[in-house]
Amino acid sequence: MTELILAALTGALAGAFLTWLFLSHQRAQQADTFHSLAAQALQANSQGFLQLAQQSLQGFQDRAKGDLDQRTHAVELLTGVQF
């Protein structure tokens, strides 16, 4: 009877250990997957941000150039000097 109880406890302990190993492995795989997905999301977000920033800066530069051209033309008209 004692041997049967000891065998049952040993089997339960072995099963618990195997379950723990399996869950540890799963947790590691999930962590790796999460890190990979997070890195991909960050990369995509960074690229999108840079594109938006470039478009915004280009629009600002275009407006500034147009404003500078208008001011240059006004100064040329006032002074008679071509720049």
ZICORWO-V322431 format. One record per residue. N is the residue number from 1. RES is the residue in one letter. OMEGA is omega as a letter, one per 40 degrees, with the letter a starting at -180 (999 if undefined). D_CENTER is the distance of its C-alpha to the mean C-alpha in Angstrom with 1 decimal. Layout:
BEGIN
n->(N/N)
res->(RES/RES)
omega->(OMEGA/OMEGA)
d_center->(D_CENTER/D_CENTER)
END
This chain:
BEGIN
n->(1/2/3/4/5/6/7/8/9/10/11/12/13/14/15/16/17/18/19/20/21/22/23/24/25/26/27/28/29/30/31/32/33/34/35/36/37/38/39/40/41/42/43/44/45/46/47/48/49/50/51/52/53/54/55/56/57/58/59/60/61/62/63/64/65/66/67/68/69/70/71/72/73/74/75/76/77/78/79/80/81/82/83)
res->(M/T/E/L/I/L/A/A/L/T/G/A/L/A/G/A/F/L/T/W/L/F/L/S/H/Q/R/A/Q/Q/A/D/T/F/H/S/L/A/A/Q/A/L/Q/A/N/S/Q/G/F/L/Q/L/A/Q/Q/S/L/Q/G/F/Q/D/R/A/K/G/D/L/D/Q/R/T/H/A/V/E/L/L/T/G/V/Q/F)
omega->(i/i/i/i/i/i/i/i/i/i/i/i/i/i/i/i/i/i/i/i/i/a/i/i/i/a/i/i/i/i/i/i/i/a/i/i/i/i/i/i/i/i/a/i/i/i/i/i/a/i/i/i/i/i/i/i/i/i/i/a/i/i/i/i/i/i/i/i/i/i/i/i/i/i/i/i/a/a/a/a/i/i/999)
d_center->(60.2/58.5/57.2/55.8/53.9/52.7/51.5/49.7/48.0/47.1/45.6/43.7/42.4/41.4/39.7/37.7/36.7/35.6/33.6/31.9/31.1/29.7/27.6/26.3/25.3/23.6/21.7/20.5/19.5/17.6/15.8/15.0/13.9/11.6/10.0/9.8/8.3/5.6/5.0/5.6/3.8/0.7/4.5/6.1/5.4/6.5/9.1/10.3/10.7/12.6/14.7/15.6/16.5/18.6/20.4/21.2/22.4/24.4/26.1/26.9/28.4/30.4/31.8/32.6/34.4/36.3/37.4/38.4/40.4/42.2/43.0/44.2/46.4/47.8/48.7/50.3/52.4/53.5/54.3/55.3/53.2/50.7/47.4)
END
